[in-house]
Amino acid sequence: MMPQLLSGLTTTGVGGPAAQVIEAGTEAEILSAVRAADDAGTRLLIVGGGSNLVISDDGYDGTVLRITTRGVGITPTADGTHSRVSVAAGHPWDDVVRTTLEAGLSGLEALSGIPGSAGATPVQNVGAYGADVSKTLESVRAWDRQESRLADFTATDLDFGYRDSLLKRTTVQGSPRYVVLDVVFVLESSPLGAPIAYAELARTLGVTAGERATATAVRSTVLRLRAGKGMVLDPEDRDTYSTGSFFTNPVVDAASAASLPEDAPRFPAAGGTKLSAAWLIDRSGFPKGYGLAGTEGAGLADGRAALSTKHTLAITNRGGATAADILAIARTVRDGVRERFGITLHNEPLLIGIEL
């Protein structure tokens, strides 16, 4: 039997063969596969929706565990003002958002349209449009591979940061110490979404930042904004064959922020000032579509990979791209931004068997 190509399990569509792929649709199957790999001393890669992975063209010489558990449970609190929402790790994230809104709950609406599975959201502290999962997440239940036991974490335990958490910091090359089994959110019983914290979203909704709009209006607006940037998966749109944002927005010290042109976007952040990676990329000479035929970067991957034609933060597979092609674009952009502004961009997706 031919080995399975991991390109079929990721949204970017790159990645070589796997030594073994196991699909686990129940908690018992997850634990059995993890224990078997650990007992045998086999490398283990966890895959959910595959939206945050770029895997080497050489593939993966260990066990790839694809978690496909499903389930969303909603339990109102005693006073009826909120509900606890328990979600299986493999459940598709956008379906979680849709289900909670249909149940009259708000808090996740700004995170609509993000690909991947629920279990991955606390690992990256997934966020968009001024929201992130740390704001509503109550707890995570996981399997601790190091101590061979179940582990429960509160949001405080997970020590969330910008696109960061304890879960991420204890993951090495896609192989986590803690295998997430389910996550619990506490959401408000309200037709109104959380206060709008992102200027573009507020402007599009016709409200002032800090005001609230109906959660359903926020969801539909976010989906429209994301689609306009190629950030909602669409098999017919090559701009969506990506990991979404390839680079995180850098957080820099005051001196670095002050050295930038006056029109450079700046946002207050823990530990410094957060900058716009998209602005830095564009102002360093890498416009939308960089890498396509007819652009300066066309020779990097012969047009197989390029910056999205809709958003400079996404590096896309235009058809037939390899992981090496994706990295060729990424390295050129990273090096160009560093040369122009002295700021080093860092990848947001996990790089498996490869380095930027």
N, C-alpha and C positions, 0 to 999 in steps of 0.2 A: 504494500500500500504506500502510495506517495505521501511524504510528510506534508502536513498542513502549513500553508504559507500564512504568516502572521499579518501580512498586508490586508487580508480579508477581515481582520478583527479590529482594525483601527480606522479612524475617520480620515487620516491622511492617506491611507492606502499604500504604505510602504512597510517592509519587514520581510525577512527571509523565513526559512522553514523552522518549525519547532520540533524538538525531539519528541515531545508528547503534549497533547492538548486534552484537558479534562474539563467537561462542563458540569457544573454543580448547581442543581436547581433546588436543593434543600440544605438546611444547616448541617444536617448529618453528613451529606455528601461533601460539603466544604471541609468539615473537620476531618473526615476520613482522608481526603486528598492531601490536605496539609500535613497531617501526621505521617502519612506514607512517604511523602517527599522528604520530610525532616528526618524520619527514621533511616531513610536510605542515603541521607546526605546529598540529596539532589537539589540543585538550584530551583527556586520557585518564583515565578512571575505571576502576579495577580492582574487579571484583565476584567473590566466591567464593560463599559461602553466603548472603550478604546479611544476616547477623545483626548486623552492627555498623555499619549505615548508616541514616541518615534523610535522604532525598533531597527536595529542593524540589518543590513542586507544579508549578513551572515546568519541571521536568525537567532535562535535561543536554544542552547544545548541542555536545558533543564525541562522542568514541568511547567506548562502554562495552564493556570487554573482560571477558567472563565466562569465568573459568578453570575448566575441567572435567576437567583431567588426573586420572588415576587410577593407583594402584599403591602397594603396601606391600611393601618388600623387607626380609627379616630375615637378618642374617649373624652367627652366633655369634662371639665373640672366641676367641682361641687357647686360653685357659684354660677356656672354657666357662661362666664365671661371669656373663657379660653377653652382650648382643647389640646390634649396631648396627641400627637400624630406619630405613630410608630411605623417605620418603613424598613422593609427588607433591603439589604445592601445592594442587591442586583436590580432593584426596581428602577425603570427609566426615570431620570430626574424630572423631565418636563411633565411626565404623567403625574408625578407627585404634586407638582405645582397646580396643574389643572384640577386634580381631584380635590385638593384642599379648597380651592376657590369655589368649586361646585358645592362644597359642604358649607359654604358661608364663612370660611376662615380667611384671614389675611395675614401677611407677613412675608410670603415667599414670592409675591407677584412680580417684583423687579428682577427675579432670577429666572424668569420664563425664557424658554428657548435654548437654555444651556444644555448641550449634549452630554451624554454619559449617564452614569448610574448614581443612585443616592448614596451608596457607601463611599464613593470617592469625594463627595462634597466636603466632609469635614477634614479630609486629608489635606486638600489644597486650600481650605477655607474659601471655597468657591464664592466669587462675588461678581457683581456687575451693577452698573447704574446706581452706585452709592450704597448698595446693600451687599451683605455677605451672610453666609449661613451661621456664623458665630452669633449673630444678633438674635436668632430664634432657636438655635439648637440647645437642647437640655442635656442630652446624654448620648453616649455611644457604647454599644456592647461589642466586644471584640475577643478574638482568640489570641492570647499571648504565646507566641511560638517559643520564646526564650524560656518561659516558666511552665509551659504546657498546661495552661489553665485559662478559664474565662476571665475577662477583665472588664470592669465597668468604669467609664470615665464621665465626669461632668464636663460642662463647657469650660469651667475654670481649670480642671485637670489638663485639658488639651492645650493650654497656653497658646491660644490663637494669636497669629500675627498676620501681616499682609501676605496673602497667598501662602500661609505657613501654619503649621501646627506640630504638636508632639508626634502625631502620627506620621507626618511627612519627614520630620527630622530623624525618625528611627526606621526609615525606609532606605534601602541601599539597592540601586539599580533595579527599581521596581519590585524588590523583594522586601515586604514589610515585616517588622517584628510583630505588629498587631494587625490581624486580619479582621476587618470590620464585618460584623454580622448583621447589625441593624442600628438604626439611628432614631432618636426621638426629638421632635420639635414641639415647642409650645407656641400656639398661634392664637391670635385674637379672634373672637367671634364677632365679626364686623364686616359690613359691606365696604368700608373704607380701608384702603391700603395703608401701609406705614407712611409716615411723613416722607415726602420726596426729597432726597438728598443729592440729586444729580441735576446740574443746571440744564443740560440738553433735554432730559426727560421732563423736567418741570416746564420748560419752555414749550415743548411739543404738546404737553397736556393742557397748557394754558393756565398753569397755577404758579404760585411763587414757591421757591425752594423752602421746604419746611412745612408747607401745607399738604393736605391729604386729598387724594382723588379716589374714586371707586377702584377697588382692587381689580375688577374686570377691565376697566379702562386702562389701568396701568399695564396689565398683562398684554392686552391687544397692542398698545403703543410700543411696549418693549419688543414684542415679536416683530412689529413692523420696522422698528429701528435696527434690530439685529439682522433682519433679512436684507435690509438695505446695505448692510456692511458685510454680507456673506457669512453671517455668524449663526444661521439656522440651517441645519443639514438639508440639502436638496440634491438628490442623485443627478438631476439635470444641470446643476450649476457647479462647474469646476472650482469656483471661488470658495465653495464650502468644503472642499476636500483638504482639510487642514486640522490643526489642533486648536483653532480659534487664535487667540493672542499667543504668538510664539515667544514674545519677550514680556517680562513684567515691567511695570512702570518703576523706574529707579527711585529710591529714596536717598537723598544726598544731604550733605551738611550745608550750612548757611553760605559758606564761601563758594561752594560749587554752584549753588542755586543763583547766587548773586553774579556769577561770571557769565551767565546766559543772557541773550538778548531780552529786552524788556517784554516782548510779546510771547516769550516762552511760558506756557501754562505752568502754574505752580499751585500745589495744594498742601495744606498742613497735614502732617503725618507723624505718627509716633517715631521718634528718633531722628527727625529731620524734616525735609521738604520733599514731597512726592512730585515727580515730573511726568510729563507725557512721553512715553516711549514712541508713540506714533508721530508726535511733533518732531522729536529728535531724529527719527529715521527719515522723515520727509525733508527736513532742513539739512540733512547730511548728503542729499543727492540721490535718495532712493524713493522715487514716487510710486504710486500705485501701478501695478503691472510690471515693476522692475524685474527683468529676467525673461520676459516674453520676447518673441521675435521683433526686431526693430527697436528694442530698448538697449541701453548701454550694457546691461548685464546679460544679454541674450546668450553669450558664450559660456556662461557659468554652468548651465545645465541644458544647453541647446533647446531652451523653451519648455522643457519637461516640468520644471519647477519655477515658480515666480512668486513675488509678492502678489497678494490678491488685487484685482482691479477695483475692489471696493474699499479696501482698508489696508494700510501699510503694515499693520501688526501681524497679519496672517501670512504664512508661507504656504503656498498651495501646490498640490499635485495636479498639473495640467493634463496628465495622462501619460502613464509609463514612467513616472519619476521613481527614483530610488531614494533610499535614505541619504546616500551620498549627495544626491542632487539637492535635497532639502537643506542639508548642512552647508553645501557650497553657497547657497543664497544667504543662509543665516550667518555664516562666518564673515562674509563680505559686508553685510549690513552691520554686524557688531563691530567689526574693525573700522568701518567707515565712521560710525558714530563716535567711537573712541578717539579716532584721529581728529575729527572735527570739533568735538566738545570736551574731550578728556573724560567722558563718562562711559563706563562699561555696562552694556546691557546683559541681562542674564535670562536664560531660557525658562519659560514657565512649564512646558511639558517635560515629562521624565524622558531622558535619553537612555535607551537600553542597548548596551554593548557598543556605544559610540560616545564621543565627546565633542563638545562645541569648541 
